[in-house]
């Protein structure tokens, strides 16, 4: 079953359609030359239209307030694509035209000519279509204000509100272009920058775009460029093929027309804005750049000379954050837990990272025993606390890894030998480093000290050491940074006995150690150890800190097995009165400190320690003699000041035999010794601190001081001289025979007491770097600086230009400090007590530090009422900052 059908077409219709098909396809070939000309003409028109659109866009986008429409950008992209295709097509047009034959009606290769001709026709249609689409009434629209990606952050970070406001205000100042935020790892710099980022989303249209880039240690210029490009709409396949310089030009062309904010988080070295393509922020363009770093040095290299330090939280702020992390339920689970929790929080020393990690770890601990155990672990071995190593120490270690060279790293790790929160004297620290061999002592004392202070400065600027605002002579280490240093010293916790540090923890005996042969450094300072009896094989031990204990006795065996011990500090063991002769077995010893001990006689074996370069015997109240010290021919630093030791001629002769001696501190209490010692130029050049004591008038009527370029501290006490003069060091051309250079260029502290014959202290003019002066109980002193004597030097010397503190006590005859008002550009404190005849201070309204308070302390209320001020302006300047204070004498 089925059906059939048929279709019939007229013959002429079939012939007509076939002939049309042949004609169209034939035109691809025989009209190729004409079609190519039409295509080129159409392409010129399209390019002209493209140029018109781009010119309009450049004009409208120039201020950054307008951005191109998406349809316009799509059209421009399509034009670029067709241009590339046209250029590719045109490269082979001559070959295709030469392939034609029979006056263009046929081809030597019909198939290839047909395909090429068809491409020409298809492209012509597309070009004409794009040209017709290229008429735009509007090519751009207003840019949305403050294009900001809000970044989430934990709301539990507290204590940064004031810092945020301060940072925001500084960044938004008209004259401010770049803001640098620096601080130690984990202190909250990223959180602060995040808050700044999010704050831009809440302000008006002052900025066109806010760009956030996480830089980190391993970042490259290309990575920073890529992050910026994504934010401002650059990119694509053709863009990724460009080099850094070409990309920088693209970024610069976009950002120079826009008012931008660039936030760079966690930079470790200078980010070259020019290399990235970022226009330098200025008052003219109104753009802003803010960055975070752990290094103040990086701030300087970024052109920020006044960066903001992000500091640890204050105690109450720390407690608030810790409570939030632990939670109310845990804190309320037992009445003793809040008190214990405060102790745990204090261990974090205000570091938000530590507060977060430790707080989270304790959130589920609801028994007193668990909290007590946490305190024990954090005190004895914080590395073992949950999360400490992975979440805290590893984060902080990046700062250590970024230090330049092993010398810097060794010096940093050395600071962990001191107790928690301990103030480390800078120069004393450098002396340790020199003795350990970190710094080569053969380079000379001045160069050594400069290098040591440079290392300390680098560590401070890297936020690995902390420097107090008031006392710049000390540094300390944050407790959590100290834990990181101890962890590194123990090979990341793998060799915990390599460096034994139990400083300031109340020990009464030397701790037990499994393998003494692995121990390299021991610090047991600031404890209560009374006796040391044990003998151990300490073949690798180089450093032993036993200072500030209660040591009474050290057994002879203790020192027998320490062949490589370099540094031994026994200072401030005030009950220690003898040392075993076996001290001579410490053949490698280079540093030995016995200050503030009661040892009355040094063992003879001490003089055999030929490698010793530093020996401190200061404040040894029982020490009788050090004859034989000339045997320590390598000695470079010797401290003798304020000990019972009598400096006589035999000892002076021994000191003169120490050829390498560079620093000495001593007391001079005999006129028989004073003159020959002060005539020894080499010894004088070594004197760092000296006290003149008990020199009677009949033996020394005039004390003549030679030039002492290395003198830092000078005391003159209970002496009867009538005058102090400066030894004349003159040039041949000098007519007035005045000293050609300051005699005491490094003298910073002077103490004078109970010198009843002195009338004035005009010689202090030759101490240009004096910062502290105390004069007391000297009834004949009438002037600190005599106008008559100072007159001849007034043209070349500015008195007291670096003086910061001036104490004047019980100077019954004092009439003047100086007859004229002085600038005192560094002066912060004047303290006057029992100086009844002193009526006028050498101050005028311009004296002191501009904008800062100069405090005048006085002991008698009647005295301040009788002060004669230079004028009313001077009185208004200083009277409000005058305060009564009684000093017990």
Phi, psi and omega in degrees: 000138181173181181220163175225151179219165181219151180240132179236132178240143178294145183296324183290331178292318179297316181296321181295313181295321180294322181291325177295319179299316179295325182292315180297313183291327178292329180293333176304328184264302189286344175256015186301316182297318179293320181293322178296320178296320179295320179296316180297320178296316180295324180292323177297320178296320180295318179295322178297319179293321177299316180299318179298318181293315181297320179297320176296319180296316180300320179294316185281331181271353188305316182282348183083359181274345180241149174228147186294149176290150181298320181295327177292317179296321178297317179297316180297322178295319179296321178297316178299320180295314182292329176297316179297319179294320179297315180298321179294320181293321185288339182298330185252013184295321180296320178297317182292322179292322178291338181286339182289153178212174181055051179060031175088001181271352179216173183222151176291338176220089186303321184295311182293318181295320179299312181298317181295316180297322178295320179298321180297313181297316181295320180291323178302315179297318182292321179296315179297323179294316179296322178297320180292335179274353188272020176259110183241127173290322181228132180249347182215167177222166181298138178286132174299137183288149175042069178291094188238132170268110179292137183249127180290147175212159182290124181288354184278352176290121183238172173084004182250007184299314181294317178299319179298314181297319180295315180295318180298313182297320180293319180295324186272357176300145184301321183275358185267129178250317184234134176244127177251129176245120181232156179172169182293162179300139176080010184272348177110022180294315181296320178299317180296316179294325177298318178296323176296316178303311184291334180292333179294334180287349184254001180257174182287192188276051179284335181230147182275325182208142175242122187247126179251126179228125172272116187272298180069173188292325188265010184292152176238167176302319181298320181294318178295318178299319181297317180295320179293318182299318179301324182287325185260008172088016175269162177143198181104168184297315183292330181288323182291343180274354181280159176274177185300321182293318179294321178294320179300321178296317179298314181296317181298319181295329177281310187287334182292344179259004183231149176269106191244162169236127178245121180248116182251115182260133171065061176265145184245349176208173182301133171263113181284100184299322180296317180295327179286329183108010183270122175300138182293128182294139181210174178294327182291314182272347175071010181278162183226146172228132174229145181215159174243148180202161175268356187237126175291331176302320179298321177302315179298318180290339176273003178086016180253107183267354178226066182287166177260128177274130174267109187265167175294162182288152173289161185309314182289324176294321177299316181295320178299314179295318181296319178299318180298321181287320182286318179098148183295323183297316179294315181296332181266004184284342177204139184297339180274343186294319179303319178295318178292323180296324177297322178295319178295316180299321180296332179296338181279346177051038173078008180276113184305321179302312180293319179299319179294309185293312182290323177299317178295322180295331183265359186297336182253006181270112188238020175237150180299323181299318181295321180290322176296320178296320179300318179296318179299315182294315180296332180279317187268321183206078185299336180301330183279355181286143183303125178086349184298312185289308187287320189260344182242301187295321179296325178293315181291332184296338178302324179295320177295315181299332183277353177294147186269102173092160182290330178300311180299319181292319179296318179296321178296311182299329181299328183292344179282353179287344182271158183295168176302136174061025183275134176278117183260121177293127185300310184292325175296322178296318179296323177298321175299312182299320178297314182294326179288346180092005176295324179243132185283112183294341183285351178284348181104147186301311184299316180293322177299312181297317179299318179294318179298316179292328176296318178297314179300316179300320179296318180292325177293314182291338175274003180062029175261340170234153181248136179245129181287146183296319186274314185255096184281357182275353181237156170227164174214170183243131176300141187302320182287324174296322178298318177298322177297317180296318178295323178295317178294319180297335180264026182055052180057040175086001183279331179232080187291341180265003178292324180224105184263111180237108176231056185272132175068034181244011175082024180294145175249352178209163179294131183293158178283141180228136182291313184227098182293338182292341180270349185283131179249326179221139178229129173233109178241026183291160178059048176233200182234033181288129183255323184225143178234108185248325190294151173241130183227151175281103182243065188295333184256358186292127179243336187225131180223111177258114176234014183293156176060048171243194176245033186298127177257322186214141174237126184290157181296328184288338190301322186267003189285336187240043178232065188293340184246016180293126183253320184239125177228119180241112178245016186295155177060031165260085193288351176262357181281118184241359177204157177235146178286151179297339182293358175301338181293344181281355178275069189294339182265001187296131179240338182230127181219121182240116179241015184298150180059034170247169182253025178296127184264339180214128179281140179296144181300328181299340180300325184288355178268356183277082189290343181270357184296126178244344182227120179226118181249114180240026182289151174056036175264097191290347182245356186291127184261323186205149172230029177300132186110355183295340179295345176291339179276067190296343182267001186298135180241331180230127182224123178253120181234357189294142174060033172252170182287346184305131178267120179278108180243181185295325179296323179288322177301318179297320178295319180297325180292342179277348180278091190293333184264002184299131180240331184224132174217141171240137185201170173247142174241115184233013179224129178294334179293331180268325187304310186295309180294326180292315181288347176270350179273101186301321183293318178291320179301320180294341181271343188290120178260320177222138178213140173242123170269124184228141168059029176276115185280155182298322184293336180265325180225092179282323177235122177267115180258118183262129176280172174297127179233086185293336182258000182293126179252326186221134183226131174235138174231113190225134176055044179248153185253007182298151181269340185204151174241124181241163178255133176296129185285119173243102191243161173262159184294336182270357184281124180276320185273002177057036177272154177304139183279335180223161176303134183283332185231067189293339180248002181291122183241338184226130180228131177236125178230126183213138173056045174248086193282351181269345185287139177258329182204172181230042185298337179300343179294347175303332184267018173241076189293342182252021178295127179247337184223128178224126176232123178232127183208155170056040179233097195288341184268349183295124179252325179228140169287310173241119178284125181300319182297314182287329183281343187303317185291345180249001188296334182283337186245343185237130174262115184293139169053042185285346177239008182295130179252326184225133179229116178248128178231112185236130172047056174251086190295334182261359185293123179251326184216145165277314172200151187287336183244159177293139180247158182287322183044061187292349181238359189291132181242329186220133166237130179235117182240129180212131179055048175237071191298327185275352179281107185255334187227134176264147183282061184234147164229184187295344181260000181288158177087184181278125182301127177082358180241156183279132171256112186272129176249108176269142179222151183266338182233128181297330180294328184296313183295331180288336183263358181297134178262111182276152180304316177197181183295323179298321178294318179297317179294332181285320191248335182298319179298335180261015177269133187223143178280133175209127179262129180253120179288135181241000000 
